[in-house]
C-alpha cells in the first residue's frame, strides 16, 4: 500500500481535501514534522472504528476462537452447540 505523507503546514492547507480522501480511498495519510514526536496519522472514522473493534476482539479472546474455527475442517458447525455467551 502506498502511503501519502504531508508536513503539518501542507496538511493544514489541504485539510478538508485530506478528510475527503481518507474517507473515499481508505488510505492513511501520514503527517510528519521535522520536530521529533510531532507526527500523526489521519484515517477515516470508519477505519478507526474497525481498528478499535479488531483490538477489542483480540483482547477478549474472540479472535482466537475465530482462528480455531477457521482451522476446523469438519465442514459443519452446529450453531446450536456454540456457547455464544462465552465466546
ABEGO torsion letter per residue (X at the ends): XBBBBBBAAAAAAAAAAAAAAAAAAGBBBBBBBABBGABBBBBBAAAAAAAAAAAAAAAAGAAAAAAAAAABAAGBBBAAABBAAAX
